[in-house]
Amino acid sequence: MTDGMVYEVIDGPELARRWGVPATWIRHQTQREVKDPIPSVSLGRYRRFEWASRALSAWWARRRSGKK
């Protein structure tokens, strides 16, 4: 989803630090087999996250409300 905004691009360990969870948890939550994976951008073997993007904020809101 692109909305024309430019977001801060962060890696998994940085997202883990900001959310206070292990980096391994972040990595697992981006896998295809996860029902509602964390929105991310694949750059080959690297995953990046758009901090404060609509997609990431919506994912966070679903988790906060208990909906998956």
N, CA, C and O atoms as CSV, one atom per row, in Angstrom:
chain,resi,resn,atom,element,x,y,z
A,1,MET,N,N,0.855,-1.170,0.000
A,1,MET,CA,C,0.000,0.000,0.000
A,1,MET,C,C,0.899,1.229,0.000
A,1,MET,O,O,1.771,1.367,0.857
A,2,THR,N,N,0.693,2.084,-0.923
A,2,THR,CA,C,1.464,3.322,-0.957
A,2,THR,C,C,0.490,4.495,-0.892
A,2,THR,O,O,-0.511,4.532,-1.607
A,3,ASP,N,N,0.802,5.443,-0.025
A,3,ASP,CA,C,-0.084,6.592,0.135
A,3,ASP,C,C,0.640,7.902,-0.162
A,3,ASP,O,O,0.157,8.980,0.186
A,4,GLY,N,N,1.808,7.802,-0.813
A,4,GLY,CA,C,2.553,8.989,-1.185
A,4,GLY,C,C,3.401,9.580,-0.078
A,4,GLY,O,O,4.124,10.551,-0.300
A,5,MET,N,N,3.321,9.006,1.110
A,5,MET,CA,C,4.102,9.519,2.237
A,5,MET,C,C,5.477,8.862,2.251
A,5,MET,O,O,5.653,7.753,1.745
A,6,VAL,N,N,6.429,9.543,2.825
A,6,VAL,CA,C,7.764,8.992,3.013
A,6,VAL,C,C,7.916,8.676,4.499
A,6,VAL,O,O,7.724,9.547,5.348
A,7,TYR,N,N,8.260,7.430,4.807
A,7,TYR,CA,C,8.364,6.982,6.177
A,7,TYR,C,C,9.796,6.659,6.541
A,7,TYR,O,O,10.638,6.411,5.678
A,8,GLU,N,N,10.052,6.668,7.823
A,8,GLU,CA,C,11.349,6.218,8.316
A,8,GLU,C,C,11.415,4.711,8.095
A,8,GLU,O,O,10.527,3.978,8.530
A,9,VAL,N,N,12.451,4.254,7.429
A,9,VAL,CA,C,12.628,2.832,7.160
A,9,VAL,C,C,13.558,2.269,8.233
A,9,VAL,O,O,14.667,2.760,8.442
A,10,ILE,N,N,13.072,1.217,8.911
A,10,ILE,CA,C,13.858,0.615,9.987
A,10,ILE,C,C,13.979,-0.887,9.759
A,10,ILE,O,O,13.200,-1.474,9.007
A,11,ASP,N,N,14.954,-1.501,10.408
A,11,ASP,CA,C,15.131,-2.949,10.292
A,11,ASP,C,C,14.443,-3.660,11.454
A,11,ASP,O,O,13.912,-3.015,12.358
A,12,GLY,N,N,14.456,-4.974,11.425
A,12,GLY,CA,C,13.796,-5.774,12.445
A,12,GLY,C,C,14.298,-5.531,13.857
A,12,GLY,O,O,13.487,-5.365,14.769
A,13,PRO,N,N,15.625,-5.503,14.071
A,13,PRO,CA,C,16.109,-5.234,15.423
A,13,PRO,C,C,15.670,-3.866,15.964
A,13,PRO,O,O,15.415,-3.723,17.159
A,14,GLU,N,N,15.585,-2.881,15.097
A,14,GLU,CA,C,15.125,-1.555,15.545
A,14,GLU,C,C,13.637,-1.587,15.886
A,14,GLU,O,O,13.220,-0.993,16.880
A,15,LEU,N,N,12.838,-2.270,15.075
A,15,LEU,CA,C,11.414,-2.405,15.383
A,15,LEU,C,C,11.244,-3.151,16.708
A,15,LEU,O,O,10.417,-2.774,17.539
A,16,ALA,N,N,12.025,-4.198,16.895
A,16,ALA,CA,C,11.975,-4.962,18.143
A,16,ALA,C,C,12.329,-4.072,19.334
A,16,ALA,O,O,11.682,-4.145,20.379
A,17,ARG,N,N,13.335,-3.247,19.181
A,17,ARG,CA,C,13.737,-2.333,20.266
A,17,ARG,C,C,12.605,-1.374,20.597
A,17,ARG,O,O,12.296,-1.158,21.768
A,18,ARG,N,N,11.987,-0.801,19.577
A,18,ARG,CA,C,10.924,0.180,19.799
A,18,ARG,C,C,9.684,-0.449,20.438
A,18,ARG,O,O,8.999,0.195,21.233
A,19,TRP,N,N,9.400,-1.692,20.095
A,19,TRP,CA,C,8.232,-2.357,20.645
A,19,TRP,C,C,8.543,-3.147,21.908
A,19,TRP,O,O,7.630,-3.618,22.586
A,20,GLY,N,N,9.830,-3.295,22.231
A,20,GLY,CA,C,10.216,-4.013,23.438
A,20,GLY,C,C,9.992,-5.514,23.361
A,20,GLY,O,O,9.597,-6.148,24.340
A,21,VAL,N,N,10.248,-6.070,22.188
A,21,VAL,CA,C,10.112,-7.518,21.981
A,21,VAL,C,C,11.409,-8.051,21.371
A,21,VAL,O,O,12.207,-7.272,20.850
A,22,PRO,N,N,11.632,-9.367,21.428
A,22,PRO,CA,C,12.836,-9.926,20.809
A,22,PRO,C,C,12.819,-9.798,19.277
A,22,PRO,O,O,11.761,-9.876,18.652
A,23,ALA,N,N,13.981,-9.603,18.697
A,23,ALA,CA,C,14.099,-9.522,17.232
A,23,ALA,C,C,13.631,-10.819,16.580
A,23,ALA,O,O,13.108,-10.795,15.466
A,24,THR,N,N,13.811,-11.945,17.257
A,24,THR,CA,C,13.348,-13.232,16.708
A,24,THR,C,C,11.828,-13.255,16.579
A,24,THR,O,O,11.292,-13.869,15.655
A,25,TRP,N,N,11.131,-12.589,17.500
A,25,TRP,CA,C,9.673,-12.521,17.424
A,25,TRP,C,C,9.252,-11.719,16.199
A,25,TRP,O,O,8.339,-12.110,15.472
A,26,ILE,N,N,9.929,-10.592,15.979
A,26,ILE,CA,C,9.642,-9.766,14.791
A,26,ILE,C,C,9.861,-10.597,13.535
A,26,ILE,O,O,9.012,-10.619,12.644
A,27,ARG,N,N,10.996,-11.277,13.466
A,27,ARG,CA,C,11.326,-12.081,12.285
A,27,ARG,C,C,10.241,-13.134,12.044
A,27,ARG,O,O,9.802,-13.326,10.910
A,28,HIS,N,N,9.811,-13.813,13.106
A,28,HIS,CA,C,8.771,-14.832,12.957
A,28,HIS,C,C,7.456,-14.216,12.470
A,28,HIS,O,O,6.770,-14.810,11.638
A,29,GLN,N,N,7.103,-13.054,12.971
A,29,GLN,CA,C,5.834,-12.414,12.634
A,29,GLN,C,C,5.781,-11.872,11.210
A,29,GLN,O,O,4.740,-11.366,10.791
A,30,THR,N,N,6.864,-11.965,10.464
A,30,THR,CA,C,6.862,-11.542,9.059
A,30,THR,C,C,6.729,-12.732,8.105
A,30,THR,O,O,6.672,-12.544,6.889
A,31,GLN,N,N,6.678,-13.937,8.638
A,31,GLN,CA,C,6.631,-15.142,7.811
A,31,GLN,C,C,5.265,-15.322,7.161
A,31,GLN,O,O,4.247,-14.901,7.710
A,32,ARG,N,N,5.249,-15.938,6.010
A,32,ARG,CA,C,4.007,-16.145,5.251
A,32,ARG,C,C,2.989,-16.998,5.992
A,32,ARG,O,O,1.785,-16.784,5.858
A,33,GLU,N,N,3.463,-17.964,6.771
A,33,GLU,CA,C,2.522,-18.863,7.452
A,33,GLU,C,C,1.790,-18.201,8.621
A,33,GLU,O,O,0.828,-18.760,9.148
A,34,VAL,N,N,2.242,-17.019,9.024
A,34,VAL,CA,C,1.570,-16.280,10.091
A,34,VAL,C,C,0.266,-15.713,9.538
A,34,VAL,O,O,0.235,-15.173,8.432
A,35,LYS,N,N,-0.808,-15.840,10.313
A,35,LYS,CA,C,-2.139,-15.418,9.844
A,35,LYS,C,C,-2.187,-13.940,9.444
A,35,LYS,O,O,-2.767,-13.596,8.414
A,36,ASP,N,N,-1.586,-13.077,10.244
A,36,ASP,CA,C,-1.592,-11.631,9.975
A,36,ASP,C,C,-0.166,-11.107,10.149
A,36,ASP,O,O,0.158,-10.522,11.183
A,37,PRO,N,N,0.696,-11.318,9.132
A,37,PRO,CA,C,2.101,-10.918,9.284
A,37,PRO,C,C,2.281,-9.408,9.387
A,37,PRO,O,O,1.481,-8.633,8.863
A,38,ILE,N,N,3.342,-9.009,10.069
A,38,ILE,CA,C,3.688,-7.592,10.165
A,38,ILE,C,C,3.997,-7.087,8.757
A,38,ILE,O,O,4.780,-7.716,8.047
A,39,PRO,N,N,3.408,-5.978,8.339
A,39,PRO,CA,C,3.705,-5.430,7.008
A,39,PRO,C,C,5.179,-5.046,6.908
A,39,PRO,O,O,5.715,-4.344,7.765
A,40,SER,N,N,5.808,-5.515,5.861
A,40,SER,CA,C,7.228,-5.223,5.670
A,40,SER,C,C,7.545,-5.212,4.184
A,40,SER,O,O,6.738,-5.622,3.350
A,41,VAL,N,N,8.730,-4.737,3.882
A,41,VAL,CA,C,9.212,-4.697,2.508
A,41,VAL,C,C,10.415,-5.629,2.435
A,41,VAL,O,O,11.335,-5.533,3.248
A,42,SER,N,N,10.403,-6.531,1.459
A,42,SER,CA,C,11.510,-7.454,1.286
A,42,SER,C,C,12.526,-6.855,0.322
A,42,SER,O,O,12.190,-6.443,-0.788
A,43,LEU,N,N,13.759,-6.818,0.767
A,43,LEU,CA,C,14.873,-6.372,-0.081
A,43,LEU,C,C,15.842,-7.544,-0.167
A,43,LEU,O,O,16.875,-7.566,0.502
A,44,GLY,N,N,15.491,-8.511,-0.998
A,44,GLY,CA,C,16.277,-9.735,-1.039
A,44,GLY,C,C,16.110,-10.485,0.266
A,44,GLY,O,O,14.992,-10.851,0.630
A,45,ARG,N,N,17.198,-10.718,0.974
A,45,ARG,CA,C,17.103,-11.435,2.248
A,45,ARG,C,C,16.839,-10.511,3.436
A,45,ARG,O,O,16.742,-10.972,4.573
A,46,TYR,N,N,16.723,-9.226,3.176
A,46,TYR,CA,C,16.499,-8.250,4.242
A,46,TYR,C,C,15.038,-7.827,4.292
A,46,TYR,O,O,14.377,-7.720,3.259
A,47,ARG,N,N,14.547,-7.592,5.486
A,47,ARG,CA,C,13.190,-7.073,5.696
A,47,ARG,C,C,13.303,-5.693,6.300
A,47,ARG,O,O,14.102,-5.461,7.207
A,48,ARG,N,N,12.500,-4.781,5.792
A,48,ARG,CA,C,12.471,-3.428,6.343
A,48,ARG,C,C,11.028,-3.062,6.634
A,48,ARG,O,O,10.099,-3.597,6.030
A,49,PHE,N,N,10.859,-2.141,7.571
A,49,PHE,CA,C,9.552,-1.730,8.045
A,49,PHE,C,C,9.432,-0.228,7.909
A,49,PHE,O,O,10.391,0.502,8.160
A,50,GLU,N,N,8.256,0.239,7.513
A,50,GLU,CA,C,8.014,1.676,7.359
A,50,GLU,C,C,7.356,2.181,8.646
A,50,GLU,O,O,6.152,2.035,8.851
A,51,TRP,N,N,8.179,2.772,9.494
A,51,TRP,CA,C,7.715,3.241,10.792
A,51,TRP,C,C,6.640,4.303,10.615
A,51,TRP,O,O,6.815,5.243,9.840
A,52,ALA,N,N,5.535,4.159,11.327
A,52,ALA,CA,C,4.393,5.083,11.330
A,52,ALA,C,C,3.592,5.050,10.022
A,52,ALA,O,O,2.777,5.940,9.778
A,53,SER,N,N,3.815,4.041,9.188
A,53,SER,CA,C,3.010,3.929,7.963
A,53,SER,C,C,1.592,3.495,8.316
A,53,SER,O,O,1.337,2.979,9.404
A,54,ARG,N,N,0.688,3.712,7.389
A,54,ARG,CA,C,-0.701,3.293,7.594
A,54,ARG,C,C,-0.809,1.787,7.824
A,54,ARG,O,O,-1.541,1.334,8.704
A,55,ALA,N,N,-0.075,1.024,7.027
A,55,ALA,CA,C,-0.144,-0.437,7.133
A,55,ALA,C,C,0.361,-0.928,8.489
A,55,ALA,O,O,-0.277,-1.771,9.119
A,56,LEU,N,N,1.485,-0.412,8.935
A,56,LEU,CA,C,2.046,-0.836,10.216
A,56,LEU,C,C,1.164,-0.355,11.370
A,56,LEU,O,O,0.960,-1.088,12.338
A,57,SER,N,N,0.651,0.847,11.277
A,57,SER,CA,C,-0.247,1.374,12.314
A,57,SER,C,C,-1.541,0.565,12.387
A,57,SER,O,O,-2.054,0.316,13.478
A,58,ALA,N,N,-2.074,0.152,11.232
A,58,ALA,CA,C,-3.293,-0.661,11.215
A,58,ALA,C,C,-3.033,-2.027,11.833
A,58,ALA,O,O,-3.868,-2.542,12.576
A,59,TRP,N,N,-1.870,-2.622,11.528
A,59,TRP,CA,C,-1.509,-3.908,12.119
A,59,TRP,C,C,-1.433,-3.775,13.637
A,59,TRP,O,O,-1.961,-4.614,14.367
A,60,TRP,N,N,-0.777,-2.723,14.104
A,60,TRP,CA,C,-0.642,-2.476,15.545
A,60,TRP,C,C,-2.028,-2.300,16.191
A,60,TRP,O,O,-2.282,-2.837,17.269
A,61,ALA,N,N,-2.902,-1.564,15.545
A,61,ALA,CA,C,-4.245,-1.333,16.079
A,61,ALA,C,C,-5.030,-2.644,16.187
A,61,ALA,O,O,-5.761,-2.852,17.155
A,62,ARG,N,N,-4.879,-3.524,15.195
A,62,ARG,CA,C,-5.552,-4.823,15.257
A,62,ARG,C,C,-5.045,-5.627,16.450
A,62,ARG,O,O,-5.828,-6.274,17.145
A,63,ARG,N,N,-3.760,-5.588,16.680
A,63,ARG,CA,C,-3.176,-6.323,17.809
A,63,ARG,C,C,-3.613,-5.718,19.128
A,63,ARG,O,O,-3.915,-6.448,20.072
A,64,ARG,N,N,-3.652,-4.411,19.209
A,64,ARG,CA,C,-4.070,-3.738,20.448
A,64,ARG,C,C,-5.510,-4.069,20.792
A,64,ARG,O,O,-5.863,-4.199,21.964
A,65,SER,N,N,-6.337,-4.205,19.774
A,65,SER,CA,C,-7.759,-4.470,20.012
A,65,SER,C,C,-8.038,-5.961,20.198
A,65,SER,O,O,-9.154,-6.349,20.544
A,66,GLY,N,N,-7.035,-6.783,19.970
A,66,GLY,CA,C,-7.221,-8.226,20.108
A,66,GLY,C,C,-7.715,-8.892,18.857
A,66,GLY,O,O,-7.920,-10.106,18.855
A,67,LYS,N,N,-7.916,-8.144,17.783
A,67,LYS,CA,C,-8.373,-8.715,16.508
A,67,LYS,C,C,-7.148,-9.068,15.673
A,67,LYS,O,O,-6.165,-8.327,15.651
A,68,LYS,N,N,-7.213,-10.207,14.985
A,68,LYS,CA,C,-6.059,-10.615,14.170
A,68,LYS,C,C,-6.461,-10.825,12.745
A,68,LYS,O,O,-5.624,-11.170,11.912
